[in-house]
Amino acid sequence: MLRMAAVGCGYWGPNLIRNFNNHPDVDLVAICDLKEDRRRHMAKLYPQAKVTADFADIVADDSIQAVVVATPVSTHFPLGKAVLESGKHLFIEKPMAASAEECRQLVDIAVSRRLQIMVGHIFLFVPAVRKIKDLIQSGDLGEIYYVNIQRVNLGIFQSDANVVWDLVPHDVAMLNYLFESTPTRVSATGKCFVQRDKGLEDVAFVTLEYPGSQVAHLHVSWLDPNKIRESTFVGSKKMVVYDDVAMTDKIRIYDKGVDVMPHYDGFGEFHLAYRHGDILIPKIAQLEPLKVEAGHFVDCVLGRAQPLSNGALGLQVVEVLEKACVSIKDGGSPQELTFTTV
């Protein structure tokens, strides 16, 4: 059995705790949170676990083999560093840390101590996203021209990070996974409306350029009347719309496109042929992504797998976030991207 502890029982932490606790190879032995009402609630749900307000109790317990950290991003580095330095494997929520330098240090510690570090990039474990990857790799979509992603809602506002740091990690991790590459350039614009005093953007538009002329445009917002989680992939052969909010039919494959005909008339004009084919709704496995993610981390710690969302990916994502914010401050200027090899 893998003896685990969890730190952070706010918005997302309880979901992680539930899934790790339900894993047959996990013994959840400790839970930590600063707020008394949360601790009382966790103590009722998980009576077998020691519930504490003192993080030092977690790192000092040599019987604990792995720790889940789901706390505000500003705390990720000090907590993650302490976990790793105590010889424990680390699952840490996205974004991995508040700066690329902090991410590098966490990766270096994990490597030097031969510990696993995994970042909670949940969309890598979503069955619909994995189906899209299959479609791209099989060539069914043809050449990917561009991707358009909307990730908007009314809230949830964060007090220690802007909307780029909150929502864009999902899409950068997903795109890097799907394309099996990293972007070469990023540009972004954003505005502060609700938290002007803190200078935290609540709406942003981010453009990522990938090798091979692929481009992705992201619209993220905490200030939108509708909850939309929609990604459109436009290929030379087919197009895909992925609606993460939809209860069913999350993926629609459109046999639509435009073909340039080889015939030219005497005036040098070319002819286009528009394709309006069928719409296919593939069957997608009904799996809880968090359950899959938790199981993957357990497999990694027990030596059965290597992390799909490892520290290197977590670092890449944060490097993009930093440059996107530089672009926002510089009026949307394109920023070249180079990534640290770890």
C-alpha positions in Angstrom: 0.0 0.0 0.0 1.1 3.6 -0.8 0.8 5.7 2.3 -0.3 9.2 1.2 -1.1 12.6 2.7 -3.0 15.6 1.3 -2.4 19.3 1.8 -5.2 21.7 1.0 -8.9 21.1 1.3 -10.3 24.2 -0.5 -12.0 24.1 -3.9 -10.2 21.3 -5.7 -8.4 19.4 -2.9 -11.4 17.4 -1.7 -11.9 16.0 -5.2 -8.3 14.8 -5.3 -8.6 13.4 -1.7 -11.7 11.5 -2.7 -10.1 9.9 -5.7 -6.8 9.0 -4.0 -8.7 7.6 -1.0 -10.8 5.4 -3.2 -7.7 3.9 -4.9 -7.2 0.3 -3.8 -3.4 0.7 -3.5 -3.6 3.9 -1.4 -3.7 4.3 2.4 -4.7 7.9 3.1 -3.1 8.6 6.4 -3.0 12.4 6.9 -4.8 15.5 5.7 -3.7 19.1 6.3 -5.5 22.4 6.1 -5.3 25.7 7.9 -9.0 26.2 8.3 -10.8 24.5 11.2 -14.1 24.0 9.5 -12.4 22.2 6.6 -10.5 20.0 9.0 -13.7 19.0 10.9 -15.4 18.1 7.6 -12.4 16.0 6.5 -12.2 14.3 9.8 -15.8 13.1 9.4 -15.3 11.9 5.9 -11.9 10.2 6.5 -11.8 9.0 10.1 -8.8 6.8 9.4 -6.6 9.9 8.6 -4.8 12.1 11.0 -6.2 15.7 10.3 -3.9 18.5 11.2 -3.3 22.2 10.7 0.5 21.8 10.9 2.2 21.1 7.6 5.3 20.1 9.6 3.4 17.0 10.8 3.3 15.8 7.2 6.9 16.3 6.3 8.1 14.9 9.6 6.2 11.6 9.2 8.7 9.2 7.5 6.0 6.6 7.0 4.3 8.9 4.4 5.6 8.1 0.9 3.7 10.6 -1.3 1.9 14.0 -0.8 -0.8 15.7 -2.7 -0.6 19.5 -2.7 -3.7 21.5 -3.7 -3.1 25.0 -2.3 -2.8 28.5 -3.7 -0.1 28.8 -6.3 1.9 31.2 -4.2 2.5 28.3 -1.7 3.3 25.6 -4.2 7.1 26.1 -4.2 7.7 26.2 -0.4 5.3 23.3 0.2 6.5 21.2 -2.8 10.2 21.8 -1.9 9.6 20.7 1.7 7.8 17.5 0.5 10.6 16.6 -1.8 13.3 17.4 0.6 11.7 15.1 3.1 12.0 12.2 0.6 8.4 12.0 -0.5 6.9 11.8 -4.0 4.9 14.9 -5.0 1.6 15.4 -6.8 1.1 19.2 -7.1 -1.8 21.0 -8.7 -1.4 23.3 -11.7 0.3 25.6 -12.2 3.3 23.9 -10.8 4.7 27.0 -9.1 4.6 30.8 -9.3 7.7 31.1 -11.5 9.8 29.1 -14.0 12.8 29.3 -11.6 10.7 27.8 -8.8 9.7 25.0 -11.2 13.3 24.3 -12.1 14.3 24.0 -8.5 11.5 21.5 -7.8 12.5 19.4 -10.8 16.2 19.5 -9.8 15.3 18.3 -6.3 13.1 15.5 -7.5 15.8 14.3 -10.0 18.6 14.4 -7.4 16.5 12.4 -4.9 15.0 10.1 -7.5 11.5 11.1 -6.6 8.4 11.4 -8.8 6.9 14.8 -9.4 3.5 15.0 -11.2 1.5 18.2 -12.0 -2.3 18.1 -12.1 -2.9 18.9 -15.7 -6.2 17.1 -15.7 -7.0 17.4 -19.4 -4.3 15.0 -20.3 -6.5 12.3 -18.7 -9.8 13.3 -20.2 -11.1 10.6 -22.6 -12.3 13.2 -25.2 -8.9 14.8 -25.4 -7.2 11.4 -25.8 -9.7 10.7 -28.7 -8.6 14.0 -30.3 -5.0 12.9 -30.0 -5.9 9.6 -31.8 -7.6 11.6 -34.6 -4.5 13.8 -35.0 -2.0 11.0 -34.9 -4.0 8.8 -37.3 -4.1 11.6 -39.9 -7.9 11.7 -40.0 -7.9 15.4 -39.5 -5.1 16.1 -42.0 -2.8 19.0 -41.4 -4.0 21.0 -38.3 -4.4 24.6 -39.5 -5.5 26.2 -36.3 -7.2 25.7 -32.9 -9.6 28.1 -31.3 -10.4 27.6 -27.6 -12.9 29.4 -25.3 -12.6 28.8 -21.5 -14.9 31.4 -20.0 -17.3 31.7 -17.1 -18.6 34.2 -14.5 -15.8 33.5 -11.9 -14.2 31.9 -10.1 -12.0 34.9 -9.3 -8.6 34.2 -7.8 -6.9 36.5 -5.3 -3.3 35.6 -6.0 -3.2 35.0 -9.7 -4.7 36.5 -12.9 -6.9 34.6 -15.4 -3.9 33.6 -17.5 -2.3 31.7 -14.6 -5.6 30.2 -13.6 -7.0 29.0 -16.9 -4.3 29.0 -19.6 -2.4 26.1 -18.0 -5.2 23.7 -19.1 -4.8 24.6 -22.7 -1.0 24.9 -23.0 -0.7 21.4 -21.4 -3.4 20.0 -23.6 -1.9 21.5 -26.8 1.6 20.4 -26.0 0.3 16.9 -25.4 -1.8 16.8 -28.6 0.9 18.3 -30.8 3.8 16.6 -29.0 5.7 19.9 -29.3 6.1 23.2 -27.6 5.1 26.7 -28.9 7.7 28.9 -30.5 6.1 32.2 -29.8 3.3 33.7 -27.7 1.4 37.0 -27.8 -1.3 38.1 -25.5 -3.6 41.0 -24.5 -5.6 41.2 -21.3 -7.5 43.7 -19.1 -8.3 44.2 -15.4 -11.9 45.1 -14.7 -12.9 43.6 -11.3 -9.6 43.5 -9.5 -8.0 46.7 -10.9 -6.5 47.5 -7.5 -4.5 44.3 -7.6 -3.6 44.5 -11.3 -5.0 41.0 -12.0 -6.4 40.5 -15.5 -9.8 38.8 -15.5 -10.0 38.5 -19.3 -7.2 37.6 -21.8 -6.7 36.6 -25.4 -3.6 34.4 -26.0 -2.1 33.3 -29.3 0.4 30.4 -29.4 2.4 29.6 -32.5 3.6 26.0 -32.9 6.2 24.5 -35.3 4.8 23.8 -38.7 2.6 27.0 -38.9 0.1 25.6 -36.4 -1.6 28.4 -34.4 -3.9 28.3 -31.4 -6.0 31.2 -30.1 -7.2 31.1 -26.5 -10.0 33.2 -25.0 -10.0 33.0 -21.2 -12.3 35.0 -18.8 -13.8 35.1 -15.4 -16.2 37.8 -16.6 -18.5 36.1 -19.1 -22.3 35.4 -18.8 -22.0 31.8 -20.0 -19.8 28.9 -19.0 -18.1 27.8 -22.2 -15.4 25.2 -22.5 -15.1 24.7 -26.2 -12.2 23.8 -28.4 -12.3 23.8 -32.2 -9.6 22.0 -34.2 -9.6 22.9 -37.9 -7.7 20.4 -40.2 -7.2 20.1 -43.9 -9.4 17.0 -44.0 -11.8 17.3 -41.1 -12.7 19.5 -38.2 -13.4 18.7 -34.6 -15.4 20.6 -31.9 -14.9 19.5 -28.3 -17.4 20.8 -25.8 -16.2 19.9 -22.3 -19.5 21.3 -20.7 -21.7 19.0 -22.7 -23.1 16.1 -20.7 -23.1 13.9 -23.8 -21.7 14.1 -27.4 -18.6 15.9 -26.2 -16.9 15.5 -29.6 -18.3 16.2 -33.0 -16.2 15.4 -36.1 -17.2 17.5 -39.1 -16.3 16.1 -42.6 -16.1 19.7 -43.8 -13.4 21.7 -45.6 -12.2 23.5 -48.6 -10.2 22.0 -51.4 -8.2 24.0 -53.9 -8.8 22.6 -57.4 -5.9 22.3 -59.8 -7.8 23.9 -62.6 -7.0 27.6 -63.4 -8.9 29.6 -66.0 -7.4 32.1 -68.3 -7.5 35.0 -65.8 -5.3 33.2 -63.3 -8.2 32.5 -60.9 -8.3 29.3 -58.9 -11.4 27.3 -58.0 -12.4 26.1 -54.6 -14.5 23.0 -53.8 -16.4 23.2 -50.5 -17.0 19.9 -48.7 -20.1 19.5 -46.6 -20.0 16.0 -45.4 -21.4 14.1 -42.4 -21.1 14.9 -38.7 -19.8 12.0 -36.7 -20.3 11.7 -32.9 -17.8 9.1 -31.7 -18.4 7.0 -28.6 -16.3 8.3 -25.7 -15.5 6.2 -22.6 -17.3 7.5 -19.5 -14.3 7.7 -17.1 -13.7 10.3 -14.4 -10.5 12.1 -15.4 -9.5 12.6 -11.8 -9.8 8.9 -11.1 -7.6 8.2 -14.1 -5.1 10.9 -13.1 -4.9 9.7 -9.5 -4.4 6.1 -10.7 -1.6 7.2 -13.0 0.3 9.0 -10.2 0.0 5.9 -8.0 1.3 3.7 -10.9 4.3 6.1 -11.3 5.2 6.0 -7.6 4.9 2.2 -7.6 7.2 2.0 -10.6 4.5 0.9 -13.1 4.6 4.0 -15.3 6.3 7.4 -15.9 4.4 10.6 -15.3 2.5 11.9 -18.4 2.3 15.3 -16.8 5.8 15.4 -15.3 7.8 18.2 -13.9 9.2 19.0 -17.4 5.7 19.7 -18.7 4.8 21.7 -15.6 7.9 23.9 -16.2 7.1 24.3 -19.9 3.6 25.5 -19.1 4.9 28.1 -16.5 7.5 29.4 -19.0 4.6 30.1 -21.5 2.6 31.8 -18.7 5.4 34.1 -17.8 6.0 35.1 -21.4 2.3 35.6 -22.0 2.2 38.0 -19.1 5.2 39.9 -20.4 3.3 40.2 -23.7 0.3 41.6 -22.0 2.4 44.2 -20.1 4.1 45.1 -23.4 0.8 45.8 -25.3 0.6 42.3 -26.9 4.1 42.2 -28.4 5.1 38.7 -29.6 7.5 36.9 -27.2 9.9 34.2 -28.5 9.8 31.0 -26.4 12.8 28.9 -25.4 12.5 26.1 -23.0 14.7 24.7 -20.2 15.9 21.2 -20.8 15.5 19.1 -17.6 
